Amino acid sequence: MRRRPIAGYAVVLLGLIGIGGTYAALTAHGSPASAAGNAANPQQIAQGRTLFVQNCSSCHGLMAQGTATGPSLIGVGAAAVYFQVSTGRMPAKELEAEMARKPPVFNDEQTRAIAAYIQALGGGPAIPSAAQVSTAGADPGLGQELFTENCSQCHNFVGAGGALTYGKYAPALTASTPTQIYTAMQTGPEAMPVFNDGTITPSQKRDIIAYVTQTRSEPNPGGFSLGRIGPVTEGLVAWIGGIGALILASMWITAKRRSHR
């Protein structure tokens, strides 16, 4: 009778150990981006710290802990740093301003070094590898469906960008690289929501990237793109053109009647 409770506890303990081991194995094999992010060498991390202290610490603190003028970067991950720095949004030129894409301050090696340093401080989403963002074998048709469902409300149906509420805007995706698109979905910069792998799988992310990049080279069936932002410019052109034509027709009819008098 005394051994039975001990045996029950042992079974529960073994069960918990088994569940923990299974979860660890699944996450280790199912998150190649995280594994790749932990592969940074000490030299790269040291280079990233030097660049960070020189260019970023005035806002984010010497240990990226955050200050009154900049948020903490602990745990944001290398992917967030890569997106912000590679698109020129960071380092910021002015405080509390909508971050627009600008020429990057750092080259790719320096950007990845800063990202590796931030990754080493607290983990987070890592920069995807070239294989993870490759569109080889991706399905642009499925990507169009996913983009229309999740992204077109802000970025327009062809990624041309558009205005949002409170003076914000969704940037155009015409200059975004596959890695930048992927890391944006991973981290949800600014007003964009986070599309983690549970919401949009890595395979679906590649499909979206394939659609966005393929759309850039597609011709405009109508001949004029009109900004490729859909019914906004098309309706404006139709309205102005139609009203203008009616005004000219009215003026012509009036002038014709007066000449007959």
Secondary structure by P-SEA (a helix, b strand, c coil): ccaaaaaaaaaaaaaaaaaaaaaaaaaaaacaaaaaaacccaaaaaaaaaaaaacccccccccccccccccccccccaaaaaaaaaaccccccccccccccccccccaaaaaaaaaaaaaaccccccccccccccccccaaaaaaaaaaccccccccccccccccccbbbbbcccccaaaaaaaaacccccccccccccccaaaaaaaaaaaaaaaaccccccccccccccaaaaaaaaaaaaaaaaaaaaaaaaaaaaac
